[in-house]
Amino acid sequence: MIIVFCLSEFTEANRFLQPWLTMYHIAKWLAEHGFQVHVISNRGPFRNSSGIQVHRVKSLRNTHAADVISIIDKIKADCLVTTVTPLSLVANSWYASIKNVRKIAFFSYSFYTSSEILKSMKYLSLRDKFEFGRQALIPSSVSLKMLRKNFDCAICQSSRTKKRIENILNNFSVYKIDPGIDLNRWQFNHKSHNNDTKLLYAGSPLKIRGFWNILKAFSSIERKDITLKILARGAKQREMDRIMRYLATNEMCSRVSVVGGWSDSSSLRNEMRTADLLLLPFVIVPSELPVTLMESIASGTPVLVSDIDGLPDAVGNAGIVTPHADVASLKKAILDFHRDRSKRGALQVACMKKREKMKTWKYVGKIWENVLTG
């Protein structure tokens, strides 16, 4: 069977991030189990392609639709998987031009309501305001009508997205498939709690991830026994300078430590295992479920998230859910976690139970195979 994945920005670096991480692992698993796997992208090829054949086009937009269709026809694809957004469902007419191929839409973009996006606007960068603002202009009924017209089924990683699609589309198959995880890399740490609270932020220092909301909340917490470590992954010097200026201005330098660049895997695992609470209060989750959340819980460290998309469902009892885009509630949640020592033990037990239910990429790959083969 010949399977094609259409995925923008499929690079060596991005394959460690969502949604590329999921697509890479699924494509790799399929290639290892007898399927002929192709990726069409505006990037690549790259090393460690693991039997995946990468075809490069200028873009996956309508302007270069002929190139995409030509590749799919040439390799005689049996199944096509492409990432979609509300905008691409309406704008990309080439979806309808693919004939006699099983077509599956992968919602790398969470299905937000207009009100959620509008509430998020003041917390986003100009670039993100443009990107998500234009998505909000597309009525759900219009984009989902095109989904039904052009695709056989859809896959997402969020229960909320799945329900929102099903509430509008009757008799259309939507599958929720969680990402996999290599549990051998994320050993569980049984913590011995003391009177201090070590908070951790790991990720790009971006508004969309709630990073600056964290700093605003922490700036009003005047406790020396609550500290914050920031792993500003991939941060450029200009971003690091801005962070340090903010910390100095708000007299936070003694309670907040910052590490820039890309930390190695062992250092990241150690930081997650030794932290008391990981902070991921996303304003908007740009690629459904962040795997950092799963990795932290697997390490025994609960996660604080915002009530947006699939985050509450993903943490379950192994985390804390705060109202969406609410700095005051974020501060209160941190202080409540610090004061309530009994809650820490309960959260760690919940992390262990959540870890036991996590699936390997091998297991997830088999689920994808069943959907792709119909």
C-alpha positions in Angstrom: 0.0 0.0 0.0 1.3 3.5 -0.9 0.6 6.2 1.6 1.4 9.9 1.1 1.7 12.5 3.9 1.3 16.2 2.9 3.1 18.3 5.6 4.5 21.8 5.5 7.9 22.6 7.1 8.9 19.0 7.5 12.5 19.6 8.7 15.1 17.7 10.7 14.6 20.2 13.6 10.8 20.3 13.4 10.4 16.5 13.6 10.9 16.7 17.4 7.9 19.1 17.6 4.2 18.7 17.0 2.6 18.0 14.6 5.7 16.9 12.8 6.6 14.5 15.6 3.5 12.5 15.2 3.7 12.5 11.5 7.3 11.4 11.5 6.7 8.5 14.0 3.6 7.3 12.1 5.3 7.5 8.7 8.4 5.8 10.1 6.4 3.0 11.7 4.4 2.4 8.5 7.7 2.3 6.4 9.1 -0.3 8.8 6.0 -2.5 8.4 5.8 -2.9 4.7 4.1 0.3 3.5 5.6 2.5 0.8 5.6 5.9 2.5 6.0 9.3 0.8 6.0 12.9 2.3 5.3 15.9 0.2 6.6 19.1 1.8 8.1 22.5 1.1 11.2 21.3 3.0 13.5 18.3 3.1 14.8 15.8 2.5 16.7 15.3 5.8 18.8 12.7 7.4 17.3 9.8 9.4 14.4 9.6 6.9 14.0 5.9 7.9 12.7 4.7 4.5 10.4 7.7 4.0 10.7 9.2 0.5 10.4 13.0 0.7 9.3 15.1 -2.3 9.8 18.8 -2.2 7.4 21.4 -3.6 7.4 25.2 -3.2 4.2 25.0 -1.0 1.1 23.0 -0.4 -1.2 25.9 -1.2 -3.4 26.2 -4.3 -0.7 28.2 -6.1 1.4 25.0 -6.4 -1.5 22.5 -6.5 -0.4 21.1 -9.9 3.0 20.0 -8.5 1.3 18.2 -5.5 -1.3 16.5 -7.6 1.4 15.4 -10.1 3.4 13.7 -7.4 0.4 11.9 -6.0 -0.7 10.7 -9.4 2.9 9.6 -10.4 3.4 7.4 -7.3 -0.2 6.0 -7.6 -1.1 6.7 -4.0 -3.7 4.6 -2.2 -4.1 6.9 0.8 -3.4 10.6 1.4 -3.0 12.2 4.9 -2.8 15.9 5.0 -2.7 18.4 7.9 -5.6 20.8 7.7 -6.9 24.1 9.3 -10.3 25.8 8.9 -8.7 28.1 6.3 -7.0 25.4 4.3 -10.2 23.4 4.1 -11.9 26.3 2.4 -8.9 27.7 0.4 -7.3 24.5 -0.9 -9.4 23.4 -3.8 -6.8 20.8 -4.8 -8.2 18.4 -2.1 -11.2 17.8 -4.4 -8.9 17.1 -7.4 -7.5 14.0 -5.8 -9.5 11.1 -7.1 -9.6 7.4 -6.3 -7.5 7.9 -3.2 -8.6 7.5 0.5 -8.2 11.0 1.9 -7.7 11.6 5.6 -7.6 15.1 7.3 -5.3 15.4 10.3 -6.2 18.4 12.5 -2.8 19.7 13.5 -4.6 22.9 14.2 -7.1 22.7 17.1 -10.7 23.6 16.2 -11.2 26.8 18.2 -14.4 28.9 18.5 -14.3 32.6 17.4 -14.8 33.6 21.0 -11.8 31.7 22.2 -9.6 33.3 19.6 -11.0 36.8 20.3 -10.3 36.4 24.0 -6.7 35.3 23.2 -5.9 38.3 21.0 -4.5 40.6 23.6 -2.0 37.9 24.7 -0.7 37.1 21.2 2.1 38.4 19.0 1.2 40.4 15.9 2.1 37.4 13.7 -0.1 35.0 15.8 -2.9 37.6 15.8 -2.9 37.5 12.0 -2.7 33.7 11.7 -5.4 32.9 14.2 -7.5 35.9 13.4 -7.9 34.8 9.8 -8.8 31.3 11.0 -11.6 32.8 13.2 -13.1 34.5 10.1 -14.0 31.1 8.7 -17.4 29.9 9.9 -17.2 26.4 11.4 -20.1 25.2 9.3 -18.4 26.3 6.1 -15.0 24.7 6.8 -16.6 21.5 8.0 -18.8 21.3 5.0 -15.6 21.2 2.9 -14.2 18.6 5.2 -17.1 16.3 4.6 -17.0 17.0 0.8 -13.3 16.3 0.3 -12.3 13.8 2.9 -13.2 10.3 4.0 -12.5 10.8 7.7 -10.5 13.0 10.1 -8.0 12.3 12.9 -7.3 14.7 15.8 -5.5 14.5 19.2 -8.1 16.5 21.2 -11.4 15.4 22.6 -12.7 18.9 22.4 -11.9 19.2 18.7 -13.5 15.8 18.0 -16.7 16.8 19.8 -16.9 20.1 18.0 -16.6 18.4 14.6 -19.1 15.8 15.5 -21.6 18.3 16.8 -21.8 19.9 13.3 -21.2 16.9 11.1 -23.5 13.9 11.5 -22.3 10.5 10.2 -18.7 11.6 9.6 -15.9 9.5 11.1 -13.6 11.4 13.5 -10.9 9.5 15.3 -9.1 10.8 18.4 -5.6 9.3 18.5 -3.2 10.4 21.2 0.5 10.8 20.5 2.8 8.0 21.6 5.7 8.2 24.0 8.9 6.3 24.7 8.5 5.6 28.4 12.0 4.2 28.7 13.4 7.7 28.2 11.1 9.3 30.8 11.7 7.5 34.1 9.3 8.2 36.9 10.7 10.1 39.9 9.1 9.5 43.3 9.5 12.9 44.9 10.2 13.7 48.6 8.5 17.1 49.0 10.0 19.8 51.2 8.8 23.3 52.0 10.1 24.8 48.7 8.3 24.8 45.4 10.3 24.5 42.2 8.4 25.6 39.1 9.6 24.8 35.6 8.8 26.3 32.2 10.2 24.4 29.2 9.7 25.7 25.7 10.0 28.7 23.4 9.4 31.9 25.3 6.4 32.9 23.3 3.2 34.8 24.1 1.1 32.0 22.5 2.5 29.5 25.0 1.5 31.7 28.0 5.2 32.5 28.8 4.7 36.2 29.5 1.6 35.4 31.5 3.7 33.2 33.7 6.2 36.1 34.3 3.4 38.5 35.0 1.8 36.2 37.5 5.2 35.3 39.1 6.2 39.0 39.4 3.4 39.5 42.0 4.4 36.4 44.0 6.7 37.7 46.7 7.9 34.4 48.2 11.5 33.2 48.3 10.5 29.6 48.7 8.8 29.6 45.3 11.4 29.6 42.4 11.0 29.3 38.7 13.4 27.8 36.2 13.0 28.8 32.5 14.4 26.6 29.8 13.9 29.1 27.0 14.4 26.5 24.2 15.6 28.0 21.0 15.5 31.5 22.3 17.6 34.0 20.4 19.9 36.6 22.1 17.3 39.4 21.6 14.7 37.3 23.3 17.0 36.4 26.2 17.9 40.1 26.7 14.2 41.0 26.9 13.5 38.3 29.5 16.5 39.4 31.6 15.4 43.0 31.5 11.9 42.1 32.6 13.3 40.0 35.5 15.6 42.9 36.6 12.9 45.5 36.4 10.6 43.4 38.5 13.3 42.3 41.0 12.9 38.6 40.1 16.5 37.7 39.3 17.1 36.0 42.7 14.0 33.7 42.2 14.1 33.0 38.5 16.9 31.3 36.5 17.0 31.2 32.8 18.8 28.9 30.4 18.7 29.6 26.7 19.5 27.6 23.6 18.7 23.9 23.1 19.4 21.8 26.2 20.3 18.1 25.5 17.8 15.4 26.2 19.3 14.2 29.4 19.3 17.7 30.9 15.7 18.2 29.9 14.7 14.9 31.5 16.5 15.7 34.7 14.8 19.1 34.9 11.4 17.6 34.5 12.0 14.9 37.1 13.2 17.3 39.7 10.7 20.1 39.3 7.5 20.2 41.4 5.2 21.6 38.8 5.6 22.2 35.0 3.8 25.4 33.7 2.1 25.1 30.3 -0.7 27.7 30.4 -1.1 28.0 26.7 -3.1 30.9 25.3 -3.6 29.0 22.1 -2.3 25.5 21.5 -1.0 25.8 17.9 -0.6 22.0 17.3 -3.1 20.3 19.5 -1.4 18.2 22.2 2.1 19.2 23.2 4.2 16.1 24.0 6.0 18.0 26.8 2.9 17.6 28.8 3.0 13.8 28.5 6.7 13.7 29.1 6.4 15.7 32.4 3.6 13.5 33.7 5.5 10.3 32.8 8.4 11.7 34.8 6.1 12.2 37.9 5.8 15.9 37.6 2.2 17.3 37.4 1.4 20.0 34.9 -0.4 23.3 35.2 -2.4 24.1 32.0 -5.1 26.5 30.8 -8.6 25.5 29.9 -8.1 25.5 26.2 -8.5 22.7 23.6 -7.3 19.3 24.7 -5.1 20.3 27.6 -7.6 19.7 30.5 -8.4 16.2 29.1 -4.7 15.4 28.6 -3.7 16.2 32.2 -6.8 14.8 33.8 -6.2 14.4 37.6 -2.4 14.6 37.0 -2.4 18.4 36.7 -4.0 21.7 37.5 -6.4 23.5 35.1 -6.7 27.3 35.2 -9.1 29.5 33.3 -8.1 30.4 29.8 -5.9 33.5 29.5 -6.3 34.6 33.1 -3.1 35.8 34.9 -4.8 36.3 38.3 -6.0 32.7 38.3 -2.6 31.5 37.3 -1.0 33.3 40.3 -3.7 31.8 42.6 -3.2 28.3 41.3 0.6 28.5 41.9 0.1 29.8 45.5 -2.6 27.1 46.2 -0.2 24.4 44.9 2.6 25.7 47.2 0.4 25.9 50.3 -1.4 22.6 49.9 1.2 19.9 50.6 -1.3 17.0 50.6 -2.3 17.8 47.0 1.2 17.2 45.8 1.1 13.6 46.8 -2.3 13.1 45.2 -1.0 14.6 42.0 2.0 12.4 41.9 -0.2 9.3 42.3 -2.3 10.6 39.5 0.8 11.0 37.4 1.7 7.4 37.9 -1.8 6.2 36.9 -1.8 8.5 33.9 1.7 7.1 32.9 0.3 3.5 33.1 -2.3 4.4 30.4 0.2 6.1 28.0 0.8 4.2 24.7 4.0 3.5 22.8 4.5 4.7 19.3 4.2 1.1 18.2 0.8 0.9 19.7 -0.3 4.3 18.2 1.2 3.3 14.8 -1.1 0.3 14.7 -4.1 2.4 15.4 -3.2 4.8 12.6 -2.6 1.9 10.3 -6.2 0.6 10.9 -7.6 4.0 10.1 -5.5 4.6 7.0 -6.3 1.2 5.6 -10.0 1.7 6.2 
